[in-house]
Amino acid sequence: MKIRHFFPAVTFAFAFTASTSFGYVREFDNGIPLAWVKDRTVAMQLSLGTGTRTLRDGFTSFNDSAIDALKTWNPHLAHLQFSWVKNSPVTAVEGDDEMSVIFDNKIFGSSFGSGTLAVTLLGYRNGNFEETDTVFNSAISWDSYRGPLTPPVFDFHRVAIHEFGHTLGLDHPDEAKPPQNVVAIMNSTVGNLDTLAQDDINGVTAIYGTGPAYNSIPNAPVLMDLSTRGMTSSGNNVLIGGFIVQGSQPAQLIVRCLAFSLASYGISNALGDSVIQLHDANNNLIASNDDWFTSSNAETISSYHRDPPNSIESALLVTLNPGNYTAIVKSFSNAQQPATAGVALFEVYDLRKSSSRLGNVSTRGQVGTGDAILIGGLIVGGSTPKPVVVRALGPTLSQFGVTGVLADPYLELRDGNGNLVEANNDWQQSPQAATIMADGKAPPNAKEPAMAPTLTPGNYTALVIGVGGTTGTALVEVYDESASP
């Protein structure tokens, strides 16, 4: 972990008396230059106060000033992008692999050095950034403005641009060995320079100017994304996701698990550190991942904009023959770190590299209350409606040795705007009961819900809830009922 301090200037003319005879300086670790995985989206958790205050430059909060500072860098990052969560609900903690930006009078318990305006802590592994945290000294008088520096009130905006330069992997040119005499916002002392200089742009261009081409997933009349969110723990209480590849050709998929980053969406009991294991129909382990950014496929995953926001979340890029597959999502554990429980999100993306398709997803998990219910998601691609079957099993699972099953599941299907599409308690009461039976998808138990809607293209969410607030293990399933390729 490196710590980069930013100090007040000794003279306000510092940035303007420099020559341009040298250049930018990179962050290094034992001779290895530090950078993010190419094409990654770095999600910054902005927690700089929820109140409003009109600053000198017109921003109504320091969060807004920070967002503008991030936007200052983004146009120069061909193979990286900053994103942000304004007024983030994530509690800033060193070592959580979230990129927190906060005001405080301490640096996670340590004192600021004399005259230090802000610090950025850099966490990395094998040359790849894993986490950064930026702490602005709350003992300083701050505003946001342009033009000459006016201490004792310091400009938050230019300091934020500087600190986010450290987040990108730039160091202080004037503290290099030998010192480099350049005009740069990345010099170690703040001055009248209030935005990026050419040297700063040259620095990030050298780091992120090249990389894998960005990719997009072609829109097609298939289930382009299947996902399930639920509680996972240990033993038999892990989150288990199954899916079927239909067709005659191999399919290329991204299989991933989001865990701690769910906290940025207000999920208070998100899983801290996830592992994903992929098994074939014979239960052979065919792929696994702990921390996605360390994998050989990390840049390709990022190129599809499917990089998990948190570095210790899990993702796999796999090419699979037609057949049945099972993904197990669980907590990382070893002799020093016991398994924990929490909410996780399992997802499968069809990259549409062949005519084969995802035909089904089924996930077994714990149904609790509040945020801990079992949730299935699907995206219908293309331009024509698609018939599907969505169902939830509870009592039936006891036939397979599962204990603590959800005795009476209730199923809701909602569209991308949260509107209720359909709800069902007992499948035989569904208006599509005959269709469900004809498709061979009738739940074995009359207390289990099912529905067979025809869905227009878009996003949908299936929610499995225990009737009367009951809890237990359940299975949520989505089937593509259109003709198989």
N, C-alpha and C positions, 0 to 999 in steps of 0.2 A: 504494500500500500504506500503510494506516494502522497505527499501533501504539498500543494503549491500555494504560497502566500502571495498576496497582492498588497503593496504598500503605497502610502501617499507619496507624492513626488517631492523631492528636495527643491526643485525649481519648476515652475509651471511651463517654462520654455523647453523642457527636456525633449519632448517629442518632435519639436520643430528645429532643433539644432543638429539633428542627426544626419549623417550621410547615408547613402544607399549602397555602400561598397560591399556589403556582405548580404546575408539572407536569413530567413527564418530558421528556427531551431526546433527539432523534434524532441518529444519525450522518449526516453530510452530506459530499458531495464537490462543491465548486464550486456550492453551492446545490441539488444534487440529493440527495434523501434516499436512503439505502442500505437495501436489503432483499433477501431471497432471492426467487426466482421463486415466486409463489403456488402453494400446494398441493405444494410440493417436500418430499421427505423428505431431511433433512440428516443424512448418515451420519458420525458422529464416530468417529475411530480412536483408541481409548483405549489408551495405552501407558505406564501409570503404575506398572509393576512387576508381575512375575509371581508374586512371593512372597505369602505370607499373613501378616497381622498383625492382631490384634484391636485395633481402634481404639476410642476412648472411647464412641462411639455404637453399637457393636456390629458395624459393617461389618468385614469381614475383609480388605479391600484398599482402596486409594485408587481403583482402578477402580470398585468397587462404590459408593463414595461419589460418584464422578463421575456414575455412572448415575442415582443418586437425585437429584442436582442437575439433570440433564437432565429427569428425570420431574417435577421441581418446575415447570418451565416448560411442559411439554407440554399440560396441561389448559387453558391459556390461549391456545393457538395454534390457532385455528379453521381456518386455511388454511396450516399448516406443521406439520411434526412432526420432532422429533429421533429418530434411531435411533442405534445404537452397535455397534461391534465391540469386544468386551472382549478384552484382551491381543492387540491387533491385530498381525499380522505385517508391517504396512506400516512401512517405515523413514521416520521423519519428515523431510521435506525441504521447505524453503520453495520454493513455486512448482510443486508437483506436483499441485495442485488436490484434494488430500485434506485433510480437516479433522482434523489431528493434535492430540492432547492428551498432553503429556509433562512430565516433570521434567527439568530441565537446569540447569547453572550458567552457560549462555550462551543467548542468543536467536539461534540459528542463527549462532553465531560472534561476535555482538555482546554486550557486557557489559550486565548489568542496571544500571539506575540505582540510586542510593543508596536503600535502604529499600524497593525494589520487591518486592512479593510475587509477582506474576505479570503476564504481558502477553498480550494477544491481538492478533495481526496480522490485519488485514482486507484481503483482496484483492478487487477489484471491477472491473466493467466496465459503463459506461453505466447506473450506478445499481443494477446487480444484483450481489450478492455472488457471487464465483467460488470463493473459498477462504478459510478462516480457520484459524489455528493458535494454540493456547493453550499457553504455556510457563510452568510453575510453577517458581519459583526453588528449586533444590535446596539452596541454602545456608541456607534457612529451616528451622526446626524445625517439622514439620507433625504434626497429628493431625486427627481428625474428631470434632466434638462440637457440642453446642448450648449456648445460654445465654451468660453473660458471656464475653467474650474473655479468654484467660489467657496473654498473652505471657510469655516469649518463644516459647511454643508456639502457633502460629496454627492456626485452624480451616480446614482444606482445603475443607470442604463449603460454607461461606458464600462463600468466595472463588471456588469453582467456579461457584456460582450467578451471582455477579457477572460472571465472565468469559464465561459462556455468554449473559448478557444482551448483551454486546458482539457476540457471534456473531450475535445476532438483530437488531442494528442500534440498540441503545440506547447513549447516551453518558452522561457524568457530569453530573447536574443541577447539582451545586455548582460545576462549572467552566464553566457556561454564561456567556454575556455578555448580560445581567447574571447573576450567580450566582443559582441557584434554591434556596430554603431548604425542602427537602422531606424527609420520611421515605422513604428508598429504599435498597434494597440496591445500587443503581447509583451511589451517591455514591462519590467517588474514594478515600475512606479507609475502611478496615474498622472496624466498631464492634460493639456488642452485638447489633445486628439480625442474625438468623441465617436469615432466609427472606425471601420476597418481601413487599414492602409494596404497598398499593393503587396507588401511583404507578407501580411497576414493571409491574403487571398492566395498568394503563391504557395504558402505553406500547406493550406488545406487542399489546394489543387494537386499538389505533389502526393498527398496521402490518399485522397478520394477521387482523383480525376479519372482513374481507370478502375475497371472491375467487370464482373459478369453482367451481361445485358439483362435489363429488367424484363420479366416475363409476365404475361397475363394468362388467366385461365379462360379458354374460349367459352362463350355462352353456348349452351346446347340443351336440347330437351331431355335432360336427365336430372337426377338428384345430385347437384353439383357439390353440395356440402351437407354432411350429416354429423350431428354433434349431440352429446349428452352431458349434462351437468348434474353432479350429485356428490354425496359424501363418500369419501374413501378413507379407510383406516388400515387395518392389518389382518392377516389370516384370511378367513372367508369373507371379510367385510370390505374388501377392496372393490374399486369400481371396475367392472368388467364390460368391455365393449366388443361386440361381435359385428362383422359386416360380411357381405357377400359380393364378390366380383363376378358379374355375369358377362357372358360373351365367349368368344373363341380366341381372343388375343390377350397378351399381358396388359395390365393397366398400371400406369404410374400414379402414385398417390403420395400425398403428404399426410402423415398421421401424427397428431401432436396432442399435447396436454398443457392446458393453462392452469396454473395453480395460484401462486402468490399474487400475480398481477391482477387477479380478480378483486383484490382489495381496493384497487383504484376505481372499481365500479360499485363500491360500497358493501362488498361481501365481507363481513367482519370475521368469519371463521374460515378463510381461504387456506388451503393446504400450503405449507411452507416450502417444501422441496420435493418435487415429483420425479418419478421414474416411470417410463413406459416400456412394456415388453410386448412384442408381437409374436403370436404363435399361429401355426397353420392348423388345418383340420385334424391332424394327428397329434396335436399339442406339442409339436417341435418348436423350440424357440428359434425364430428366423431373424430377428432384429431386436435391438434394445437401445435405449438412450437415457442418460441421466441429465447432462447439461448440454443443451442443443448447440450452443455456440462453439463447443469444442469438437464437434463432429466434422468429418471430412465433407459433408454435404451442407454445411451451414450456409455458405454463400448462395448455393442454389435455392435453398429454402427461403432465404431472404429475398432472392431475386423475384420470387412469386408473391412477395409481401405477406408471407405466412410465417415470418419469424416471431416467436413468442416475445412479448415485451420484457420478460424477466429472464436473465441469463441462466438461471438454474431450473427453468422449465424444460420440458422435453419435446423433441420433434424428430421424426424419421422421414426420409425420402426413400420410398421403396417401389420396386416394380414387381407386381404380383400376378401370377397366373390365375385364371378363373378358379374360383373355389371359395371356401369358407375360412375366415380368419378371426382371431380373437386378440384383442389388446387388453392388457392388464395395466391399470393406472393405480399406482400406490405411492406411499411416502418413501423417500430415500431413508435408508437406515444402515448403520454399521455398528461396530463395537462401541464407538464413541457417541453415536447419534441414534437414539431409539426412534422407531417409527412414530409418527404422529397422525392424528385424524384431521380432516378438513374437507372443504368443498373443492372439487376439481372439475375441469371441463375437458372432455375427450372429443376430438374432432377428426374427421376424415375428409380430405379434399381430393376430388377426382381431377387430375391435371389434363384430361382429355387428350392423351397421346395415342389412343387407339379407339376402335369402335366399341370396345368393352365398356362396362359401366358399373357403378355402384348400384346394387339392386336392393340392399337392405342394410339397416343398422339396428342392433338390439343391444341394450346396455342394462346390466344388472347393478343395482346399487341400493343404498339405504335411503328410505323416504323418511325425512324428519318433518319439521315444521319450519315456517319462515323461509329463510334462504336455503334451507337444507332439504327441500323437496327434490324429487327427481325430475329433470327437465330435458326433453329431447328437442333438437332443432333440425330443420331441413330447409334447403333452398331449392326451389323448383326452377330450373333454367329453361331456356328456349322462349317460344312465343305462343305455345298452345297449352291448354289445360292438361293436367296429368292426374290419372286416377291413382290413389294411394290407399293403403290400409294402415291405420295407426292403432295400436292396442297396448294395454298394460296388463301384465300378469302378476298375480300375488299368490293366492292359495295354491295354484298349480306348481309353484316352485318347490313346495314341500315334497312332491313326488320325486324330486331329484336330490333329496337329502339336504335341502336348504332349510335352515332353522330360522325362526323369528321372522317369518314372512308377513307381508302386509295383508291383513285379512280381507280388507274391502277397499280396493283402489278406486279412485275417481279420476277421470281423464278429461282434460280441457285442451282444445286446439285453438291457438290464437294466431292472427296474422302479424305482419311486421309492424303494425301500428298498435298492437295490443288488443285489437278487437276480437271478441269471441267468435270463432267460426263454427264450432260445434262443441258440445259437452256430452259425456256419457258416463253413467255409473255402472249399469249392467248391460252387457253387449246385446242381449236379446231384445232390449227395449230400443235399440237404435233403429231409425227408419231405414238404414241400409243393412239390417241383419241378414236378409236373404243374400245380398251381394257378398257380405263377409263370409257366409257359409259356402257360397259357390266358389269363392277364391281359395277356400281351404284354410282360412285364417281365423276361424271361430275359436275363441278362447275355450279351453276345456272346462272352466268353471263359470257358472252363471253369474257369479259376483264380480267377474272381471270385465272391464270396459273395452270397447273397440268401436271404430268408426271407419267408414270407407268413402271419404269425400273425394271429389275431383277438384284439384286445386289449380288456380291460375298461377302463372309464374310469379315468384316472389319468395319472401322469407316467412317461415312459420315456426311456431313453438308449441310443443306438447308438454303439458304439465301433469305430473302424476302426484296426487294428493291422497292422504289417508282420510276416508270418511270419518267425520267426527273427531278429526285431529289425531287419529291413530298413526302409528309409525311401524316400520318394518322394512324388510327387503322386498323389492319389486323389480320387474323387468319392463322397460319401455321399448317398443319396436315400431319401426317405420318400414313399409314395403312399397317398392315401385311396382304397381300393377299394370303398367303399360307393357306392350309386347317386348320380350327379351331380345337383345341384339343377336 
